[in-house]
Amino acid sequence: MARSVAVVGAGFAGVGAAVMLARAGYHDVTVFERGERVGGVWHHNTYPGAACDVPSHLYEFSFAPNPRWSRRYAPGAEIQAYLEDVAREHGVFDRIRTSTEVTSARWDDERGAWSVETSAGTHEADVLLTACGQLSVPQVPRIDGLDDFEGPAFHTAQWRHDVDLTGKRVAVLGTGCSAVQTAPAIQPTVGQLDIYQRSPGWTLPKMDFAYSERTKKLFERFPALQRLDRASVFAFMEFATAALTSRPWLLPIFKAVAQRQINSAIKDPELRRKVTPTDRVGCKRMMLTDDWYPTLTKPNVELVTDRIAEITQSGVRTEDGRDRPADVLVLATGFKTHGFVAPMEVVGSGGRTLADEWADVPRAYLGLSVPGFPNMFLLYGPNTNGGATSVIYAIEAGVNHVISALQELDRRDAQLVEVTRAAAEAFDRELREALARTVWHTGCTNWYVDENGNDPNQWPWVFANYRRRTAKLDPGAYKLSSAG
């Protein structure tokens, strides 16, 4: 039976879904992307130093290996170009409608189809896949006076390339992943760089390097070498994931490496104290970097740990009453992490919205399916993130699950597939019980866990477990039926 599929988002999940569905024989696929180009976060995040923190050979589709990556950790622009190349080479580029935002998706119980409202009109599909990503909506902090600042002020995800930072006094708010990449990239250019830290995070050496032309040719000639590298990176990340979840006795190994990185780069005892976390290693997202700590020791850099009281017209005032002038404010303050389909409204069976269903916390069976929302799957949905893995691995596993569902519909000559509430609730109980034992719940406060102690982001097991559990449809977890 021919089935139409609507996909919201053209980052890794959206492009991967379109290609994998086509490879499985499902060609009636339309992908909607609000941005002007394919790429998702890699289209929007163009700040200086933007790069992946997963080695390139694992941060790619398994069906589209790229032996020509320029570096061990690919720069953002190169990743965006890779996604466009994959879409083009696999014949799905013309199915992607860029500059088209989806505002809502509504399930029609009577007709058994999804009505998708977009900025270009209404589109109907049998199946809806959301591929919106977990880090797509910038988080702008609520700081008094931010709107009164007279100079340029922008989020790293909305970088102002028209603003020349040469010789300027720049204030960077935040010391998370984007700050760790941005600050070293702009430090040689700016006059003064003030970095405002709320709490430090643990880092590990990135050990990044450029691939020589000889190495690229070896990967091209012997693809098994690239597969071997990919497998070794995945094995190490599974080892790290086990430490974060079920094998906490392994964490001291990572702490020793992280502490050594600080001690070897920073000799000043006061600065060393400021950058050394008191949290358990791994509780907050661990960052990979080779140049963060050396940057903090430069003469034109100051790490400010006093709390920000307000933004003035000409700079930043901290709670100790000190005013530090700034010409430019850079908000390296992360993303809204719990709005998996925001700002799109999704209305399921009987008129119940996904916002209603997720009033307390976003939940989904295997991160993919929600009771009351037939023929809908969330790619990279709730609890499919990992402390140490490649999101593309999880995305491919999720799309394979979708394909299994479509094949089961074909086999049973059915039209609707929906996870049962009993299966979803049983999985959720198992998930929350496992999460409670992980470092994210026992080590500190972090952006994964909300103010009520709920964690809608992390997968509490190794990711080989995720691939195994999503490989086939559990016959008792879903109900299949005809429309009407």
C-alpha positions as a Python dict, from the first residue, in 0.01 Angstrom:
ca = {
    (1, 'M'): (0, 0, 0),
    (2, 'A'): (141, 342, -97),
    (3, 'R'): (174, 568, 206),
    (4, 'S'): (255, 936, 219),
    (5, 'V'): (492, 1062, 488),
    (6, 'A'): (542, 1420, 609),
    (7, 'V'): (869, 1498, 788),
    (8, 'V'): (919, 1816, 990),
    (9, 'G'): (1282, 1929, 987),
    (10, 'A'): (1572, 1878, 744),
    (11, 'G'): (1864, 1826, 976),
    (12, 'F'): (2024, 1486, 1023),
    (13, 'A'): (1696, 1325, 1130),
    (14, 'G'): (1489, 1465, 843),
    (15, 'V'): (1743, 1393, 571),
    (16, 'G'): (1821, 1050, 716),
    (17, 'A'): (1451, 962, 731),
    (18, 'A'): (1391, 1063, 369),
    (19, 'V'): (1688, 859, 244),
    (20, 'M'): (1622, 551, 458),
    (21, 'L'): (1251, 549, 370),
    (22, 'A'): (1340, 568, 0),
    (23, 'R'): (1588, 284, 39),
    (24, 'A'): (1306, 79, 197),
    (25, 'G'): (1069, 155, -92),
    (26, 'Y'): (871, 446, 54),
    (27, 'H'): (909, 733, -190),
    (28, 'D'): (606, 953, -118),
    (29, 'V'): (791, 1165, 138),
    (30, 'T'): (784, 1542, 185),
    (31, 'V'): (1028, 1715, 420),
    (32, 'F'): (952, 2064, 554),
    (33, 'E'): (1238, 2285, 671),
    (34, 'R'): (1188, 2636, 810),
    (35, 'G'): (1548, 2734, 730),
    (36, 'E'): (1668, 2846, 389),
    (37, 'R'): (1895, 2542, 357),
    (38, 'V'): (1925, 2182, 464),
    (39, 'G'): (2125, 2122, 781),
    (40, 'G'): (1923, 2204, 1093),
    (41, 'V'): (2158, 2315, 1371),
    (42, 'W'): (2449, 2304, 1126),
    (43, 'H'): (2274, 2559, 907),
    (44, 'H'): (2180, 2790, 1192),
    (45, 'N'): (2494, 2765, 1409),
    (46, 'T'): (2767, 2945, 1220),
    (47, 'Y'): (2954, 3098, 1514),
    (48, 'P'): (3337, 3104, 1502),
    (49, 'G'): (3480, 2768, 1600),
    (50, 'A'): (3154, 2576, 1545),
    (51, 'A'): (3242, 2208, 1509),
    (52, 'C'): (3123, 1865, 1609),
    (53, 'D'): (3233, 1706, 1936),
    (54, 'V'): (3191, 1352, 1802),
    (55, 'P'): (3464, 1215, 1570),
    (56, 'S'): (3364, 1258, 1207),
    (57, 'H'): (3353, 887, 1120),
    (58, 'L'): (3079, 830, 1377),
    (59, 'Y'): (2906, 1162, 1310),
    (60, 'E'): (2786, 1050, 969),
    (61, 'F'): (2525, 811, 831),
    (62, 'S'): (2632, 448, 826),
    (63, 'F'): (2498, 424, 468),
    (64, 'A'): (2690, 734, 352),
    (65, 'P'): (3050, 720, 480),
    (66, 'N'): (3260, 1022, 389),
    (67, 'P'): (3632, 945, 355),
    (68, 'R'): (3707, 1310, 275),
    (69, 'W'): (3642, 1475, 612),
    (70, 'S'): (3904, 1747, 657),
    (71, 'R'): (3951, 1688, 1030),
    (72, 'R'): (3904, 1430, 1303),
    (73, 'Y'): (3621, 1654, 1430),
    (74, 'A'): (3442, 1811, 1135),
    (75, 'P'): (3375, 2189, 1124),
    (76, 'G'): (3011, 2296, 1113),
    (77, 'A'): (3009, 2423, 753),
    (78, 'E'): (3152, 2091, 633),
    (79, 'I'): (2880, 1897, 815),
    (80, 'Q'): (2611, 2114, 656),
    (81, 'A'): (2761, 2052, 312),
    (82, 'Y'): (2774, 1677, 385),
    (83, 'L'): (2400, 1674, 458),
    (84, 'E'): (2324, 1852, 132),
    (85, 'D'): (2545, 1606, -56),
    (86, 'V'): (2370, 1306, 104),
    (87, 'A'): (2026, 1442, 12),
    (88, 'R'): (2137, 1511, -344),
    (89, 'E'): (2326, 1186, -404),
    (90, 'H'): (2041, 974, -268),
    (91, 'G'): (1777, 1150, -477),
    (92, 'V'): (1571, 1312, -201),
    (93, 'F'): (1682, 1674, -236),
    (94, 'D'): (1375, 1764, -442),
    (95, 'R'): (1149, 1632, -164),
    (96, 'I'): (1274, 1893, 82),
    (97, 'R'): (1079, 2219, 98),
    (98, 'T'): (1306, 2479, 252),
    (99, 'S'): (1186, 2815, 391),
    (100, 'T'): (862, 2639, 484),
    (101, 'E'): (767, 2638, 851),
    (102, 'V'): (516, 2391, 993),
    (103, 'T'): (288, 2569, 1238),
    (104, 'S'): (60, 2279, 1331),
    (105, 'A'): (-24, 1917, 1256),
    (106, 'R'): (-373, 1779, 1327),
    (107, 'W'): (-487, 1417, 1315),
    (108, 'D'): (-821, 1354, 1144),
    (109, 'D'): (-985, 1058, 1319),
    (110, 'E'): (-1245, 1009, 1048),
    (111, 'R'): (-1010, 1014, 752),
    (112, 'G'): (-714, 856, 928),
    (113, 'A'): (-462, 1115, 809),
    (114, 'W'): (-252, 1408, 927),
    (115, 'S'): (-332, 1762, 813),
    (116, 'V'): (-12, 1965, 825),
    (117, 'E'): (-39, 2344, 824),
    (118, 'T'): (265, 2515, 678),
    (119, 'S'): (363, 2867, 580),
    (120, 'A'): (306, 2754, 219),
    (121, 'G'): (-38, 2599, 274),
    (122, 'T'): (-196, 2274, 393),
    (123, 'H'): (-40, 1933, 328),
    (124, 'E'): (-199, 1595, 401),
    (125, 'A'): (-5, 1279, 486),
    (126, 'D'): (-74, 932, 618),
    (127, 'V'): (225, 938, 853),
    (128, 'L'): (390, 1222, 1044),
    (129, 'L'): (755, 1221, 1151),
    (130, 'T'): (888, 1503, 1367),
    (131, 'A'): (1258, 1565, 1319),
    (132, 'C'): (1285, 1897, 1502),
    (133, 'G'): (1588, 1816, 1715),
    (134, 'Q'): (1648, 1874, 2085),
    (135, 'L'): (1870, 2182, 2051),
    (136, 'S'): (1699, 2410, 1801),
    (137, 'V'): (1536, 2694, 1999),
    (138, 'P'): (1791, 2936, 2154),
    (139, 'Q'): (1766, 3001, 2529),
    (140, 'V'): (1793, 3374, 2598),
    (141, 'P'): (1857, 3442, 2968),
    (142, 'R'): (1631, 3669, 3170),
    (143, 'I'): (1877, 3934, 3283),
    (144, 'D'): (1770, 4282, 3385),
    (145, 'G'): (1871, 4545, 3134),
    (146, 'L'): (1952, 4307, 2846),
    (147, 'D'): (1724, 4500, 2610),
    (148, 'D'): (1888, 4830, 2711),
    (149, 'F'): (2239, 4737, 2599),
    (150, 'E'): (2343, 4984, 2330),
    (151, 'G'): (2584, 4761, 2138),
    (152, 'P'): (2523, 4441, 1937),
    (153, 'A'): (2391, 4153, 2150),
    (154, 'F'): (2323, 3813, 1994),
    (155, 'H'): (2301, 3440, 2068),
    (156, 'T'): (2571, 3209, 1931),
    (157, 'A'): (2299, 3034, 1726),
    (158, 'Q'): (2214, 3369, 1563),
    (159, 'W'): (2568, 3491, 1506),
    (160, 'R'): (2603, 3843, 1363),
    (161, 'H'): (2866, 3808, 1093),
    (162, 'D'): (2822, 4176, 1011),
    (163, 'V'): (2971, 4270, 1350),
    (164, 'D'): (3348, 4310, 1334),
    (165, 'L'): (3501, 4203, 1667),
    (166, 'T'): (3851, 4326, 1587),
    (167, 'G'): (3985, 4516, 1887),
    (168, 'K'): (3645, 4518, 2059),
    (169, 'R'): (3563, 4452, 2423),
    (170, 'V'): (3350, 4136, 2406),
    (171, 'A'): (3150, 3979, 2688),
    (172, 'V'): (3065, 3610, 2649),
    (173, 'L'): (2786, 3491, 2879),
    (174, 'G'): (2819, 3120, 2952),
    (175, 'T'): (3089, 2853, 2962),
    (176, 'G'): (2909, 2560, 2799),
    (177, 'C'): (2980, 2386, 2470),
    (178, 'S'): (2931, 2683, 2237),
    (179, 'A'): (3141, 2914, 2459),
    (180, 'V'): (3420, 2656, 2476),
    (181, 'Q'): (3435, 2664, 2096),
    (182, 'T'): (3367, 3036, 2038),
    (183, 'A'): (3598, 3198, 2293),
    (184, 'P'): (3924, 3040, 2167),
    (185, 'A'): (3824, 3126, 1809),
    (186, 'I'): (3768, 3498, 1873),
    (187, 'Q'): (4030, 3559, 2145),
    (188, 'P'): (4319, 3644, 1908),
    (189, 'T'): (4104, 3908, 1735),
    (190, 'V'): (3927, 4091, 2015),
    (191, 'G'): (4076, 4359, 2238),
    (192, 'Q'): (3936, 4226, 2566),
    (193, 'L'): (3737, 3909, 2630),
    (194, 'D'): (3535, 3878, 2951),
    (195, 'I'): (3383, 3534, 3001),
    (196, 'Y'): (3103, 3509, 3258),
    (197, 'Q'): (3081, 3169, 3424),
    (198, 'R'): (2791, 3051, 3638),
    (199, 'S'): (2944, 2710, 3711),
    (200, 'P'): (3235, 2526, 3549),
    (201, 'G'): (3202, 2201, 3357),
    (202, 'W'): (3440, 1909, 3322),
    (203, 'T'): (3627, 1879, 2992),
    (204, 'L'): (3832, 1610, 2822),
    (205, 'P'): (4108, 1648, 2563),
    (206, 'K'): (3965, 1660, 2213),
    (207, 'M'): (4287, 1559, 2039),
    (208, 'D'): (4165, 1709, 1713),
    (209, 'F'): (4383, 1709, 1402),
    (210, 'A'): (4358, 1760, 1029),
    (211, 'Y'): (4350, 1452, 804),
    (212, 'S'): (4633, 1451, 552),
    (213, 'E'): (4558, 1393, 185),
    (214, 'R'): (4733, 1056, 215),
    (215, 'T'): (4502, 953, 500),
    (216, 'K'): (4192, 1053, 304),
    (217, 'K'): (4308, 847, 7),
    (218, 'L'): (4364, 548, 238),
    (219, 'F'): (4006, 579, 366),
    (220, 'E'): (3883, 598, 7),
    (221, 'R'): (4082, 299, -110),
    (222, 'F'): (4023, 84, 199),
    (223, 'P'): (3672, 158, 337),
    (224, 'A'): (3725, -108, 603),
    (225, 'L'): (3973, 129, 773),
    (226, 'Q'): (3703, 391, 813),
    (227, 'R'): (3456, 131, 941),
    (228, 'L'): (3718, 12, 1191),
    (229, 'D'): (3774, 366, 1314),
    (230, 'R'): (3400, 418, 1344),
    (231, 'A'): (3363, 95, 1543),
    (232, 'S'): (3648, 187, 1780),
    (233, 'V'): (3499, 533, 1847),
    (234, 'F'): (3158, 379, 1914),
    (235, 'A'): (3310, 123, 2151),
    (236, 'F'): (3485, 397, 2350),
    (237, 'M'): (3164, 600, 2369),
    (238, 'E'): (2970, 298, 2490),
    (239, 'F'): (3236, 256, 2759),
    (240, 'A'): (3182, 620, 2863),
    (241, 'T'): (2803, 576, 2853),
    (242, 'A'): (2830, 274, 3081),
    (243, 'A'): (3027, 489, 3328),
    (244, 'L'): (2754, 755, 3324),
    (245, 'T'): (2469, 509, 3365),
    (246, 'S'): (2530, 165, 3514),
    (247, 'R'): (2905, 154, 3594),
    (248, 'P'): (2977, 465, 3805),
    (249, 'W'): (3294, 305, 3941),
    (250, 'L'): (3450, 390, 3602),
    (251, 'L'): (3396, 765, 3648),
    (252, 'P'): (3722, 829, 3843),
    (253, 'I'): (3914, 739, 3526),
    (254, 'F'): (3750, 1027, 3341),
    (255, 'K'): (3790, 1262, 3636),
    (256, 'A'): (4162, 1193, 3653),
    (257, 'V'): (4203, 1276, 3284),
    (258, 'A'): (3990, 1591, 3319),
    (259, 'Q'): (4179, 1713, 3625),
    (260, 'R'): (4512, 1656, 3455),
    (261, 'Q'): (4397, 1866, 3160),
    (262, 'I'): (4324, 2158, 3396),
    (263, 'N'): (4646, 2121, 3594),
    (264, 'S'): (4871, 2102, 3291),
    (265, 'A'): (4723, 2411, 3123),
    (266, 'I'): (4663, 2642, 3421),
    (267, 'K'): (4932, 2722, 3675),
    (268, 'D'): (4760, 3011, 3855),
    (269, 'P'): (4597, 2854, 4164),
    (270, 'E'): (4304, 3100, 4175),
    (271, 'L'): (4212, 3046, 3809),
    (272, 'R'): (4256, 2672, 3855),
    (273, 'R'): (4012, 2686, 4147),
    (274, 'K'): (3757, 2878, 3939),
    (275, 'V'): (3755, 2628, 3652),
    (276, 'T'): (3756, 2310, 3862),
    (277, 'P'): (3401, 2176, 3904),
    (278, 'T'): (3270, 2045, 4234),
    (279, 'D'): (3009, 1830, 4056),
    (280, 'R'): (3056, 1463, 3981),
    (281, 'V'): (3224, 1419, 3647),
    (282, 'G'): (2968, 1346, 3376),
    (283, 'C'): (2672, 1497, 3558),
    (284, 'K'): (2673, 1793, 3324),
    (285, 'R'): (2757, 1747, 2960),
    (286, 'M'): (3129, 1677, 2930),
    (287, 'M'): (3299, 1904, 2678),
    (288, 'L'): (3583, 1815, 2444),
    (289, 'T'): (3843, 2084, 2390),
    (290, 'D'): (4215, 2134, 2337),
    (291, 'D'): (4227, 2513, 2368),
    (292, 'W'): (3972, 2629, 2628),
    (293, 'Y'): (4207, 2640, 2927),
    (294, 'P'): (4501, 2791, 2735),
    (295, 'T'): (4264, 3065, 2617),
    (296, 'L'): (4169, 3151, 2975),
    (297, 'T'): (4534, 3223, 3054),
    (298, 'K'): (4575, 3484, 2777),
    (299, 'P'): (4643, 3844, 2892),
    (300, 'N'): (4332, 3983, 2719),
    (301, 'V'): (4095, 3728, 2880),
    (302, 'E'): (3923, 3745, 3220),
    (303, 'L'): (3706, 3468, 3363),
    (304, 'V'): (3438, 3632, 3577),
    (305, 'T'): (3268, 3411, 3835),
    (306, 'D'): (3075, 3683, 4019),
    (307, 'R'): (2702, 3663, 3947),
    (308, 'I'): (2562, 3907, 3693),
    (309, 'A'): (2335, 4165, 3857),
    (310, 'E'): (2226, 4341, 3538),
    (311, 'I'): (2324, 4449, 3190),
    (312, 'T'): (2383, 4822, 3161),
    (313, 'Q'): (2377, 5032, 2847),
    (314, 'S'): (2753, 4999, 2817),
    (315, 'G'): (2841, 4664, 2973),
    (316, 'V'): (2788, 4415, 3254),
    (317, 'R'): (2743, 4486, 3623),
    (318, 'T'): (2812, 4203, 3866),
    (319, 'E'): (2668, 4159, 4214),
    (320, 'D'): (2986, 4292, 4374),
    (321, 'G'): (2898, 4628, 4216),
    (322, 'R'): (3173, 4624, 3954),
    (323, 'D'): (3100, 4750, 3602),
    (324, 'R'): (3288, 4591, 3313),
    (325, 'P'): (3249, 4776, 2983),
    (326, 'A'): (3157, 4580, 2671),
    (327, 'D'): (3113, 4671, 2306),
    (328, 'V'): (2948, 4339, 2215),
    (329, 'L'): (2749, 4080, 2411),
    (330, 'V'): (2762, 3716, 2300),
    (331, 'L'): (2498, 3492, 2460),
    (332, 'A'): (2646, 3142, 2478),
    (333, 'T'): (2350, 3034, 2688),
    (334, 'G'): (2234, 2714, 2521),
    (335, 'F'): (1892, 2604, 2405),
    (336, 'K'): (1545, 2527, 2532),
    (337, 'T'): (1596, 2157, 2573),
    (338, 'H'): (1252, 2019, 2660),
    (339, 'G'): (1041, 2147, 2368),
    (340, 'F'): (1084, 1858, 2126),
    (341, 'V'): (839, 1988, 1863),
    (342, 'A'): (831, 2357, 1961),
    (343, 'P'): (688, 2587, 1841),
    (344, 'M'): (469, 2356, 1630),
    (345, 'E'): (130, 2253, 1774),
    (346, 'V'): (46, 1884, 1738),
    (347, 'V'): (-315, 1768, 1787),
    (348, 'G'): (-383, 1397, 1812),
    (349, 'S'): (-686, 1172, 1832),
    (350, 'G'): (-994, 1328, 1990),
    (351, 'G'): (-845, 1678, 1976),
    (352, 'R'): (-591, 1621, 2254),
    (353, 'T'): (-272, 1818, 2202),
    (354, 'L'): (80, 1693, 2256),
    (355, 'A'): (126, 1986, 2496),
    (356, 'D'): (-162, 1845, 2706),
    (357, 'E'): (-13, 1496, 2694),
    (358, 'W'): (324, 1634, 2803),
    (359, 'A'): (193, 1875, 3066),
    (360, 'D'): (416, 1728, 3338),
    (361, 'V'): (707, 1597, 3130),
    (362, 'P'): (763, 1486, 2768),
    (363, 'R'): (735, 1107, 2744),
    (364, 'A'): (744, 870, 2450),
    (365, 'Y'): (771, 494, 2409),
    (366, 'L'): (1134, 433, 2307),
    (367, 'G'): (1147, 809, 2249),
    (368, 'L'): (938, 753, 1937),
    (369, 'S'): (566, 699, 1998),
    (370, 'V'): (296, 863, 2210),
    (371, 'P'): (-45, 709, 2292),
    (372, 'G'): (-330, 898, 2128),
    (373, 'F'): (-115, 1009, 1834),
    (374, 'P'): (-155, 741, 1566),
    (375, 'N'): (83, 721, 1271),
    (376, 'M'): (320, 967, 1437),
    (377, 'F'): (683, 908, 1534),
    (378, 'L'): (931, 1143, 1698),
    (379, 'L'): (1288, 1116, 1572),
    (380, 'Y'): (1546, 1209, 1837),
    (381, 'G'): (1252, 1247, 2074),
    (382, 'P'): (1234, 1232, 2455),
    (383, 'N'): (1507, 1030, 2629),
    (384, 'T'): (1708, 946, 2317),
    (385, 'N'): (2001, 1170, 2401),
    (386, 'G'): (2319, 1026, 2545),
    (387, 'G'): (2600, 1158, 2755),
    (388, 'A'): (2853, 1005, 2515),
    (389, 'T'): (2727, 895, 2177),
    (390, 'S'): (2649, 1012, 1825),
    (391, 'V'): (2295, 1136, 1775),
    (392, 'I'): (2305, 995, 1420),
    (393, 'Y'): (2330, 644, 1561),
    (394, 'A'): (2010, 701, 1761),
    (395, 'I'): (1838, 863, 1461),
    (396, 'E'): (1911, 568, 1234),
    (397, 'A'): (1777, 329, 1497),
    (398, 'G'): (1461, 539, 1524),
    (399, 'V'): (1403, 547, 1146),
    (400, 'N'): (1450, 169, 1131),
    (401, 'H'): (1171, 144, 1389),
    (402, 'V'): (947, 362, 1171),
    (403, 'I'): (1021, 144, 868),
    (404, 'S'): (934, -167, 1072),
    (405, 'A'): (601, -6, 1162),
    (406, 'L'): (523, 76, 798),
    (407, 'Q'): (615, -275, 690),
    (408, 'E'): (389, -419, 958),
    (409, 'L'): (104, -200, 835),
    (410, 'D'): (164, -334, 483),
    (411, 'R'): (179, -692, 604),
    (412, 'R'): (-145, -659, 799),
    (413, 'D'): (-313, -441, 533),
    (414, 'A'): (-387, -188, 807),
    (415, 'Q'): (-390, 192, 803),
    (416, 'L'): (-321, 299, 1160),
    (417, 'V'): (-45, 215, 1405),
    (418, 'E'): (-48, 349, 1760),
    (419, 'V'): (143, 257, 2074),
    (420, 'T'): (-78, 131, 2355),
    (421, 'R'): (-94, 333, 2674),
    (422, 'A'): (-9, 23, 2875),
    (423, 'A'): (314, -31, 2678),
    (424, 'A'): (407, 337, 2699),
    (425, 'E'): (351, 351, 3074),
    (426, 'A'): (541, 28, 3139),
    (427, 'F'): (837, 159, 2938),
    (428, 'D'): (823, 492, 3120),
    (429, 'R'): (836, 322, 3461),
    (430, 'E'): (1137, 117, 3351),
    (431, 'L'): (1305, 428, 3211),
    (432, 'R'): (1254, 646, 3523),
    (433, 'E'): (1378, 369, 3751),
    (434, 'A'): (1697, 335, 3547),
    (435, 'L'): (1746, 712, 3519),
    (436, 'A'): (1733, 753, 3896),
    (437, 'R'): (2060, 558, 3926),
    (438, 'T'): (2253, 757, 3664),
    (439, 'V'): (2507, 1032, 3729),
    (440, 'W'): (2267, 1290, 3583),
    (441, 'H'): (2034, 1238, 3878),
    (442, 'T'): (2292, 1176, 4150),
    (443, 'G'): (2572, 1420, 4069),
    (444, 'C'): (2442, 1777, 4041),
    (445, 'T'): (2179, 1999, 3882),
    (446, 'N'): (2192, 2021, 3503),
    (447, 'W'): (1984, 2111, 3199),
    (448, 'Y'): (1877, 1753, 3147),
    (449, 'V'): (1670, 1744, 3467),
    (450, 'D'): (1384, 1993, 3521),
    (451, 'E'): (1288, 2165, 3845),
    (452, 'N'): (1061, 1872, 3939),
    (453, 'G'): (1336, 1613, 3900),
    (454, 'N'): (1213, 1484, 3564),
    (455, 'D'): (1462, 1405, 3290),
    (456, 'P'): (1306, 1403, 2941),
    (457, 'N'): (1641, 1396, 2760),
    (458, 'Q'): (1872, 1110, 2855),
    (459, 'W'): (1877, 741, 2761),
    (460, 'P'): (1987, 552, 3076),
    (461, 'W'): (2146, 252, 2903),
    (462, 'V'): (2413, 195, 2638),
    (463, 'F'): (2306, 269, 2283),
    (464, 'A'): (2352, -83, 2153),
    (465, 'N'): (2051, -147, 2379),
    (466, 'Y'): (1856, 128, 2199),
    (467, 'R'): (1929, -17, 1856),
    (468, 'R'): (1826, -364, 1971),
    (469, 'R'): (1499, -246, 2126),
    (470, 'T'): (1398, -35, 1826),
    (471, 'A'): (1496, -286, 1558),
    (472, 'K'): (1152, -449, 1536),
    (473, 'L'): (802, -366, 1650),
    (474, 'D'): (706, -541, 1971),
    (475, 'P'): (375, -699, 1865),
    (476, 'G'): (223, -634, 2206),
    (477, 'A'): (323, -268, 2220),
    (478, 'Y'): (127, -137, 1923),
    (479, 'K'): (-228, -168, 1803),
    (480, 'L'): (-290, -176, 1428),
    (481, 'S'): (-628, -101, 1273),
    (482, 'S'): (-816, 42, 979),
    (483, 'A'): (-925, 406, 961),
    (484, 'G'): (-1261, 517, 1095),
}
